[in-house]
Every structure is written in C-alpha cells, then in structure tokens.
Amino acid sequence: MTNILFTPYTFGDLTLPNRMVMAPMTRNRADENGVPKPMTATYYAQRATAGLLITEATQVSEKASGYMFTPGVYTEDQGRGWQAVTDAVHDKGGRIFNQVWHTGRVSHPSLQPGAIQADTMVFTPNGFEPATQPRVLAIDEIPAIVSQFAHAAKTAKSAGFDGVEVHGANGYLIEQFLKDGANQRTDAYGGDIPSRMRFALEVLQAVVAVWGQDRVGFRISPRGIFNDMYDSDPTTLYSQLSAALNDLPLAYLHIVEPLPGHPSFASQEDVPPVGPTLRKIYKGTIIINGGYGKETGEEAIAENAVDLVAFGVPYIANPDLVERFRRNAPLNEPDQDTFYGGGEKGYTDYPFMDEH
C-alpha cells in the first residue's frame, strides 16, 4: 500500500500537507453562553498536524442549539473565543474550518422545521431527555434561518477560520428538509426532491456569498438514520443534490457513509452505498467519513473513490494521529466516559507518542 494519506492535496488556493481530516465531533465543553473555553484552543492546536481540522458543530443562533454546552458562532464573545482557537491552530501551522449547524427538531426550543417528533435524546440541564414535539416552521420564517447561517459564516470569517462546513447530515435541520422521512411539507420546501433540496441550496448559496469560492464545505449522510432520520430513495435524492452542488464553488463534499458492519454509524442497510454514485456525479473534492483507519483510508484514496479521509474517534484519543499512522505506531485508547462534557480529562490530556 502506498503512503498516499501523507501526500499534499490542494483545493482552490488552500494546500493541505496530507489527506487526513479531523472530523467534526461534538464535545460539549463550551461555557453556558456558547463561548469556547481556553482549553478548546489547546485541543485543536494539539491536532493541527491534520491536513484539515473541522470543528465541532457550532450553532448559528440561540434557537439553533439542541444540546448543552455546545459552542455558537453568532455573538461577538463567541467570535473572540474562536479567534483564540484559530490563532492557536495557525501558530502550529494548521488549517481549520468551522462547522455551522441548526439542530431543528432535535431540541427543546419551539422553533422547529417540521411536525414529526424525532425519536431521539438530547442533552439538557437535566441530562439526556427525549426531543420535544416540534411545530412546522412557517414559510416566511425560513429566510431568517438562512440569514442566521450567513451571519454565522461572517462571524467565523472574522474569527480567522480558513473556511466553514455547513452541517447537512445526522438528522439536523438541513437533513430534516432533505429527507422525506421528516419533511412532510406541501409548500415550496416539501414534496418532490427539488423542493426538499431548496433550503439546503439557499443556505449554501448564502454562505458561499460570504466566503467566496472554495472555502465552503457541505456534510451529508445519505443513508444515515441517526436522530430518527430516513429517506425512501436516498440514492436519487443525493444524486440530484450532488448535481446541483456542481453549480456552487464549494471546497468539498463531505460524505458520512460507514464501512460495512461498522457499529458506530447506523445506516439504511437495505440501501447500497451511495458514495460511489456521488463520486461519478460530483465534480469537486470528496471527503469520506465512517469508521476508516489507516489501511482502509489509503485504499479509498488509492482507488480514487475519495480525495480525503476524515477520522473521528481516533483523533479524540490521538492528537498526533498523523505521525502515529506514519510510523504504524499503537494508538491511545479513547475514554468514552469523557466524550461529552467535562474538563481537560479526556480532552487535552491524551499523550503524544514521545510522552509515553
């Protein structure tokens, strides 16, 4: 097997030193106002050898939040908190995109996109509780949500990020519009596939208008069922969506599609993988995520199935994952009890190889 994971890759005017991406992972360590804490700068800077860092999902407004202690990117204080993060990453020579999201019905707020309650749990001040019954988002409220994404993109740009990734996966707001298992609207944003795609494309157009060419990514999970999500024909839906994305100057398309049998990612097992179909349609850079390791990541790139590979849990426990993969060194074991919430333990205290 070649060492293609460690070769440079360029999209637009941004050159990555390797093909390894740190996947966005919620860690629930912001303060009560959604401001990243100083330890967050340490956390991302420790992992700056990744070709690209993508932050944890970051809400675009107060009502976009679905979980306690997740960061925002819509206030000046939040922007200053993120500025400390981007400065720390850039001081280490890294590149970092900010993932922006709206959780939609996976929350407790009353402002929600659809009328079907999600059969899932959300992290509240009382611990994990069921998501509440949503209401249908009025059509005249949708432009304000699009504007929130644009405002968040501006805040992220002012905070020194290298780009943003729009979160359209894992059962949150944009996917709730996309998939017919959640979208029961009968207006211009529901029904046929072009109508269900409308909100996603409006958000992306608004964010691209802020950032310009090749600095906006988009994350999707075509067969994902996380947060009680489902679509009757994901291959057709995401084929049409990918074709439409070719008209936008995106940095990349980030596809969450787990390897067969991987236990960490639930998917529509009765539907064949959608990624190979999208590879033939989408003309830009593709990132894949879903239980990949060094060998499977190398194989995917060598076969030209993808351009970059995103690693999640391995990056939680191994800040020097690039070098560990390069040396075929053992990996630290992740402590799942510290994945969500807490302090430095299980966040910034995982040892580098030379510290053992």
N, C-alpha and C positions, 0 to 999 in steps of 0.2 A: 504494500500500500504506500502511496506517495505521502508526502508531508504537506499536502495542498491546504490543510487547515491553517498553516502558518505562512501562507503566501499573501501578499498585499492584494487589496481589491479596491477599486475606485467606482463610485457613483457620483455623477455630477462633478463638483470640484472638491469632493471630500475623499481622501485616500485613507483606507484602513490598513494597518500594518499586518493584519491577519483576518481570517474568515470567521472568527469566533465572536459571537454576540452574547452579551449578558441579557437574558430575557427579563422583561418586566415582572416583578414579584412583589405583591403586597406584603408589607412587614409591620404595619400598624404602630409606627414609632414617632409620628408627628405629635405636636402638642395639641391641646384642646381647640386651638384656633386653626389647625391645619398647617402650622408652620413647621418646616423641617428643623430638627434639632441639630446642634453641632456634631453629634455622633453620626448623623446621616452623611455629612461631608467626609468623615473618616471612612465610613462604609463604602461609599462609591469610589473614593480615591484609592482605597486598597485594591480595587478590582479594575483599575484604569488600564491595565495591560490588555484587556479585551479589545478586539478590533472596534467594537461599538458597545457602549453601555446604553441600555434603555431603562429609564427609571420605573419605579412602581407607578401604578395608575394614580393619577392626580386629578382631583375633581375640578370642574370648570366653574362651579358655583356652589353656594352653600347647600342648595337643594339637590345638587348632583351627587352628594355623598350618600353612601349606603352602609358604611362601616365606621366604627370609632377609630380615631387616631390615624386616619389616612390623610395625606397632605393635600393641600389645594394649590392652585396657581392662578388665583384671581384677585388677591389683595396685595398691597404694597409690602406688607410684612412677609407674606408667603414668598413673594418675589425676592426679597432680601435673603430669606432663608435659603432659597435655591441658588442665589448668587454665590453664597459661600460654598455650596456643593460644586457648582460648575468651576469656580476658581480652583478648588482643591483638585478636581479631576484634570483640569487643563495644566495645572502645575506639575502633574505627574505625566503629562504628555498624552492624556486620553481624550476621547470624543464621547459626548453624551447627548442623547435625545430624551426629551420629556414626554412620557405617555400621558395623554389627556383623556378623561372619560366622564361619562354621566351614567350613574348606575340604573336610572329609570325605576322600574318596578321592584328591583332588588334593594329595597329600602323601607323606611318608615314614613318619609315625607309624603304629603298628599299630592304633590305634583308628579304625575306618573304618565307614561306613554300609552298604556293600554289597559283593557278591562279584565285581563286574565291574571289572576294571582299566581305568583311564582311559588312553586313548591320547593322552597329552599330556606336556608337560615342566614340571618345577617347578624353582624357583631355590633351589639348595642351596649349602653352603660350597664345593662343587666346581664351581660354575656350574650350568647347566641340565642336569638329568638326568630320565630317564623317571620318571613316577609309579610307585610300587610296587604290587604286588598287595594289595588290601585284604582284610579279613575282614568277615563280616556282623556288624553291630552287634547285640548281643543285646537283646531287647525290654526287659529290665529295666535296661539301661544308658541307655535313651532319656530317662527323666525327669531324669537327671543332666545330660544335654546341654541340655535345656530350662532347667534351673536355672542353667546357665552363662550362657545368654542373659539370663536375668533378673538375675543378678549383674552382668554387663557393663552392662546397662541402668542399674542402680543406680550403678555407678561413673561412667558417663557423666553421669548426672544430678548427682552430687556434683561432677563436674569442670566444671560450668557450661554444658553443652551446652543448646541450645534444644529438642532432641528427638533421636531416633535413627531410623535407617533400617535395617531388617532386610534383609540381603542374601539374596534368594531366587533369584538369577539366575546366569548364566555358568558353570554346571556345578558349583557348590559344594554343600555338604551339603544344604541345603533343596531345591534343584532335583534333587538325586540321589534324594530321596524322591518328588518330584512326578512326574518323567518315567519312563515305562515302559521307556525305553532303558537306564536304570540300575537302576531298582528292580525286583528280581526276588523280593521278599519274598512270603511266603504267609501272613503273620500279619496283625494288625490294621493294620499300616502298609504293606501292599502289596496288589497285586491291582487292585481296582476303584478308580475315581477318588476317591470319598470316603475310602477307606483311605489312598491315596497323599497326599491333602491333609492328613491328620491331624497329621503332625509340624509342618508349616508353621503350621497354625492353633494348635496348642499353644504353639509358640514365640511367635507374635504375641499370643496371649492373656496369656502370662506377661509379655511386655514392656509391653503396654498396662496391665497391672495395676500396674507400676512407675511409668509415666509419666502415665497418665490419658488423657483424651480429646484427640484431635487433635494429639498430639505424637509419633506413631509412623508412619513411612512403611514401605512394603514395595516392594522392587525385584524385578521378574520379567523374564525373557527368553523369551517363549513359543515363538518359532521358533529360538532360539539353539542352535548346535551347538558352541559353544566348550567346550573341555575334554571333547571326545568325548561330547557330550550329544545326545539325540534323544528325541522322543515321537511315537507313532504317530498321535495325534489332538490336537494342541495346542489347536485351537480349542475343542473340547469340554472338555478339561481346564481351560483357563484361564477359560472361561465359567462353569463350576461354581465354580471357586475365587473368581472375582470376585463372584459372587452371595453366596458365604459371607462375603466380606470386608465386605459391606454391613452385616453384623451386628456388626462391630467399629468402634469410633470412631477409625478411622485418620486421620492427617493427609493422606495421599495414597497413590496407587498409581503407582509409577514403572516405566514400561514401556520396556524396551530393544528397539526394533524398527527396524532400519536402513532408511534410504531405499533405494529400488530401485537396485541397481548400486553401492552404496557398498562399497568394497573392505575397509574396516577391520572389518566385522562380518559374520562368516559366519552364515548362517541356512538354514533349510529352505526353499529357493527354490521347492519344489513346493507349498508351503502358502501360501495368500493371507494378507496381513497380518491379524493377529488384533486389533490395536488398535481398529479401527472397531467390531468386535463388542463388545469390552470397554467401549467408551465408552457403548454403549447399556445395558449391564448394571450397571456400577459407578456408584454414585450420588455418589461423592466426587470430590475433586481428582485429576486425572491429569497426570503429568509424562511427557513423551516424550523419548527419547534415541536417537541413532543417525545421526550424520553431518549433523546440522542446522546451517544457517548462519542469518544474519540473515533473509534473504528466506523461506526455507523454514520457519523458526520462526514468523515473522509470519503466514505463510499458514495454518499448522496451527492457531494460536490464533484467527485471524480466521474460520476455517471451523468453529470450535467442536469441532475434533477433539480438542483437548487444552486444558489450562489454563496449563501452564508448560512450558518447553523447557529441557532440560539440555544443556550444551555441555561436551565433554571436552577433546580436544587443543587447541582454540583457547584454552582457559583456561590450559593449561600455558605457552604462549608469550606470552600477553597478559593480564597481571594487571588491566589496565584495559579488559577486553573490553566492558563496558557502554558506556563512553564512546567507544570505537572504533566500535562499532556505531551509536551515536547520531550520530556525526559522519561515518559512512561512510568512516572512515579506514582506511589499509592495516594489515594485521595482521603482527606479527612471525612469522617462520618458525620452527617448532619444531625443536629438535635431538633427533632420535630416539635418538642415541647416549647421551643423558643422561636418558632417561625413567626408567630403573630403576637405583637405586643411585647412589652418589657423594655429592658435597657440594653446595655452593652453585651451582656451574656447572650451568646448565640447570634450576635450581630457583628461586632467588630473584633471579637476575641479568638476567632479561629486562627490557628498558627500557620505561618508560611513554612515552606519546606525547611529553610535554614534555621528555623526557630525550634525544631523538634529536639 
